Amino acid sequence: MENKLDPYAALRYKEFNIFLFIRFILVFGWSMQFIIIEWEVYNLTKDPLSLGLIGLAEVIPAISTALFAGHIVDQKEKKKLFVIAISGLLMIAFGYYFITSPYVYSTYSSKKILYGIYTLVFLGGFVRAFVGPIIFSLVALIVPKKIYPNAATWSSSTWQLAAVLGPAFAGFSIASIGVHSSTGYVLISIIIGLLLTVFIKKKPILNPKIGEPILQSLKAGLSFVYRTKAILVAITLDMVAVLFGGAIALLPIYAQDILGVGSEGFGVLRAAPAVGSVLIMFASAYIPLTKNAGKKLLIAIFVFGLSIIVFGISSYFWLSVFALFIYGVTDGVSMIIRQTILQLKTPDEVRGRVASVNSIFIGSSNELGAFESGLAAKLIGTVPAVVFGGVMTIMTVGFTALKFPKFTKLDLTEDLQNT
């Protein structure tokens, strides 16, 4: 059951399957919610900078809370924290359902509605700061260490599958039943996810330093990441790539103004990267990416940058879809390798704090990337902004290969054999 060559090793654990279903339905809802809000904000403003501000509104609380969240996660029981975090997401989803209602639109100005949306995004950033560390720590308590890479692959695949269906469903849902009713689907999905947590058992707290002063705890987590160069380089490389590869945030502009494909085409464009990620992640369950992991990560991010450039200059819908598909394939490879490095190199007692640092580097860079793309589009135009991001991503790969030559030789097969 725990054979590392078994592509279904993690799926043979019932609790892990329940966890995957909860993660799927939550991410499906989150993905829908982001697309709906992104569409509505641009619909209200017709300003690319307004899309960037969505990311900025979320990243500020997410970064400021992340390290504290990691400390809490390492100190507390994970199942209870999971329930609390989902409850927080439920409250945010209810807020979106209310603020997009006909009553609000008939009572308040577009400007006040926009401020309300940004406020909910801001509050959601605090909740999101806890979600990543909780999920990362929970996976390690559900399956044995020998199958962490396989569990990470299936967990990431589940995330990406939900990210395929969520945006596509959101695009068609907006077109068929409108923004308000679409947020109702988000609300229902999160309620289902919350109810299913009853099937997740309480988990032991493996941190031997319960009650450790918070500053000392945070210092220990940061010191571990700094000392472990494989983790530091991987998350830094991915952070910069995602920061300058935030073309996804500008998709409403491409769908409405450049490609002219409407909300249905927007859903297809938004889903294309996730389709690529899902395919590569399912393939990786059979063909592990642990051998020559460092080199594969650099190649993946290099091609990631090329796909951004092609998407940026394309004026043909299906070429744009293909470029975003390759974007997703290479992003999927990057995600699998990075998650495998984190799972294999991180001791149980610091998982929350390491996941928090990772969320600052990677998760928050998505929002900062959205802000960078929105600001750049405002200053130099949409197409030049996207191309600039792709060029910077490629330059980052070259810099990393020259600055950290040992990382290009990183191989995780030995780490896997020693578990």
N, C-alpha and C positions, 0 to 999 in steps of 0.2 A: 504493500500500500504506500510505502514511503520511498519507493524506488525513484530516484531522480530522473530516470529515463522514461518514466510513465507520464505521458502528456496530460493525463486526467488525475494525477495524484491528489491534488488539492480538492478536486470535485468529489472525492470519495469520503469527504467529511461533511456530514449533514448540516452541521452548524455553519460551515463555510458557505454552503449553497444558500442557506437562508440569508447570511450576510451579503452575498452577492446580489440576491434578489432585492434586498433593501437598498443596496447601493445603486442598483440599476434604476429602481423607481424614483429614488431621490434625484439622481443625476438627470434622469429624463425630465423631471419637473424643473430642476435648476436650469437646464439647457433651454427648455421652453421659455422659462421666465426671462432669461437674459435676452433671448431673441425678441420676445414681445416688447420688453422695455426698450431695447435698442431701436427697434422699429418705430415705436411710439414717440420716443424722444426726437428722432430725426424728423418724424412726421410733424411734430409740433414746432420744430425750430428751423429745419432745412439748413442746419449749420454743422459742418463736420467737427468743429471743436466741441459741440455739445455731446458727441459720441465719445470723444476723448475724456470729457469730464465725468462720464459714467465710471470709467476706470479709475480716475483720480479719486472720486468720492468713495470708492470701495477700498482702495489701496492704503489710504491714510490710516483708518482704524485697523486694517488688517496687519500692517507693519508694526504699528505702535503697540498692538496687543499680542503679537505672535509669540515673543519669548516668554511672556508671562503665561500665555496659554500652554506652552510646552512644559513649563514648570508645574502647572496645575495637573496636566495630563499624567505626568510622571508620578505625581503624589496621590492621585485619586483612582478609584475603581472605574474602569473604562466603560462598562455597559451603562452605568448611571449617567456618565458624562455624555454618552452617545444619545441617550434619551433626551437629556437637557438640550443638547445641540439641535436635534431634530425639532424639538418644541420651539426653539428660537427661529428656525427656518419657517416653521408653520405660521408664526406670528407675522413674519415679514411677508409671506405669501398672502396672508389675509389682508395685510396693508395694501398690497398691489391690487388685490381684487376689489377693495373698497375704492381706492383712488382712481381706478379706471371705470367706475360705474357711471351710468347715465346721470345719476343724481349729482355727482361731483362735477361732471363736465357741464351740466346745466347751471350749476351754482357758482363755480369758481372760474377764474380766468386761466388761460393756458399757462401763463407765467407761474401762477400759484400751483397748478398741477405739476409743472416741471420741477419746482422746488420740492414738492412733496415726494416725487419720484426719487430725486437725488438724496433726500433725507432717508428714505427707505434703503437705498443703495448703501449709504453711509452706515446705517445700523446693521445691515447685512454683513458688512465687512468685519464687524466685531465677532459675529457668529462664525463666519468663515475661518477666522483665525484659530478656532478650536476644532473645526471639523477635520482638517487635514491631519493634525497630530493624533486625534482620536482614532481615525480610521487606520492610519499607519501602525499605531500601537496595537489596535484590536486584531488586525490580521495576524500579527506575531503570536497572539495568545490563543488563536483558534486552530492553527495548524502547527505541526512540528517544524523545527528549524530546517531540517533536511529538504523540505519542499517549499521553503520561502520563495525561491525564484519562480517555481511553478505557480504558487499562490499569487505572487506579484503580477505574473503574466495574465492570469484569469481575472484578477481584480481590475487591472488596467484595461483588459479587453471589455469587461463589463461596463466600465466607465465610458469607453469609446463607443460601444454599441448604443448605449443610452444617448450619447452625444450625437450619434447618427440620427436616431429616431426623433429625439427632442426637437432639434432645429427644423427638420423636415416637417414634422407634425405641426410645429408652431407656424411655419410659413403658410401651409394650407389652412390651418385653423384660423389665422388672422383673416385670410381671404374669404373663408366661408362663414364664420360665425362672429368675427370681430375680436377686438383686443380684450374687452371685458370678459366675455365668455371663455376666451382662451386662458385667462388667468385663473378661471375656476377649475380648469383641468389641472393646473399646477397645484392648486390648493388640495384637490382630491388626492393627487399622487403622494404628497407629503403626509397627509393623514394616514394613508395606507402604510407608508414606510414606518411611521411612528407606531402603529398598531402591531406591526410585525416584529418589533423589537422585543416583544414578550417571549419570543422563541430564542433569544440570545441569552446565554447564561452569564451570571456575574463572573468576573475574572479576578485572579489574584493580583496583588500589587507587588511587582518584582523589584521595585526600587528599595535598596537596603537603607537609604538615607531619608526616611520619612520625617518630615518636620525640619529638613535642612533649610537654613535661611535662604530666602529667594535670590539674593545677590550672589551668594556662593553657588547656588544651584545653576543659575544662568551662566556664571563664569565657567563652571565645569562643562556645560553643554557646548558653549562657544569654543572652549579650549580643545575639546575632543574633535570638533569639526575642523579646526585649524590644523591640528596635528595629523589628521587623516587626510592626506593629500588627494587620494583617489576621490573622496567625497567632495572635498573643497573644489577641486578642478572641475569635476563633473557638473556640480550645481552652478558654479560660476559661469562655465561655458554655456550651459543651457539658459541661464538667466540673461546673458547678453544677447544670445540668439533670439530668445522670445521677446526681449525688450525692443529689438530693432525689427522683429518679424511680426509686428502687430497689425498686419494687413487685414486680418479678419475683422477688426473693429470698423474698417471702412467699407465693408460689404454692402450696407444699405445704400451708400453713395453709388457703388458700382451697379447694384441691382436697379436702382431708380433712375440714375442720371447718365451712366456710361454705357451699360449693356441694355438698359431698358427692358428688363424681364419681369418686373413687378414682384409681388410678394411670393408667388409660386417659384419663380426663378431664384429669388433670394433664399428660399428654403433649400433648394437644390445646391446652390453655391455654399451655403453654410454647412450642409451635410457632407459635401464632398471630402473635406479633410478627414472627417471622422470615419468615413467609409474606408479610406486608405489605411487609417490607423487600425481599424478593426481587422482588416484582412492580414496585415503584417503581424498583428498580435496573435491571431489564431494560428498563423503559420509558425510563429516563434514557440508555440507550445510543442511543436514537433521538431523544430530546428532551433535549439537554444542559441542565444547570442553571447554566451559567456566567454567563448574563445576569442582572443584578440579584441576584447570589448572596447578598449580605448581607441584603437584605430577605426573600428566600426562606428563609434560614436562621432568621431571627427568627420568621417565620410558622410554620414547621415546628415549632419548639420550643414555641411558644404552644399549638398544637393538641396537641402531645405532652403538655403539662401537663393540658389538658382531658380527654384520653383516660385519664390516670391517675385523675382524679377520678371519671369515669364508672365505671371498673373498680372503684374502691374502694367505691363505694356500691351497686354492682349485686349483687343476690341471684339473678339469672337467668343460667344457664350461657352461653347463646348471646349474650346482651348482653355478658357479660364477655369472651367470645371476640372479639366485634366490636370492643370497646374496645381489646383487646390488639392486634388487627389494625391499627387506626388508629395505635396506639402504634408499631407496627413500620414502617408507611408513613412516618410523620413522622421516626422515628429513621433510616430509610434515606436520606431526603432530607438530613438533617443530616450523616450520615456521608459521603455523596458530596461534598457541598459542602466539608466540612472536609478530606477527603482531597485534593480538587482544589486547594484553597488551599495545602496543605502541599507537594504535588508541584510546583506551578508557582512557588511563592515560595522554595523551598529549594535552595541550590546543592549540587552533588554532594558537596563535601568536608565538609559538616556534616550530612548526612542522618541518620547514626546518632544524633548528639547531639540533633537536633531531634525525631527519632522518640522518643527517650528522654524528653524533656520532655513530648511529647504523651502518652506512656504514663503518665507521672506524673499529668498533668491528667485524661486521659480513661479510660485503662485502669484505673488504680488507683481512680478515683472510682466505678467499678462495684462494687468490693469495699467501699469506704467507704460507698457508698450502701446496700449490703446490710447493713452493720453499723448504719448510721443507721436503716434501716427495721426491723431486728430489735430494736434498742434502743427505738425509738419504740413499736413494737407491744407490747413488754413493759411500757412505762410508761403508755401511754394507750389501748392496744387496737389491734387490727389495722386495722380500717376507718378510724378517725381518723388513724392513722399514714400510710396510703396517701393519703388526701385531703389531709393536710398537705403531703405531698411534691408533689402536683400543684399546690397553691396556691403553694408556694414557687417552683416552676418557672415559672409564669406571671409571678410578680413579678420573677423574674430577667430575663425577656425585656423587661419594661417598663423596668427599671433600665438594661439595656444600650442600649436604643433612646434613652433620654434622655442617658446618660453618654457614648455614643460615636456621635453622629449621623452621622459620616463612614462608619461601618461599614454603616449602612443603605443607603448609596449604592455599596457595593462591587460592582464588575462585573469579571468575570474574562475577558471576551471579548477584551479588548485584550492581556492577558497571553498568552492562547492564540495570538493572531495573531502575536505577537512571538517565539514559539518557533521 
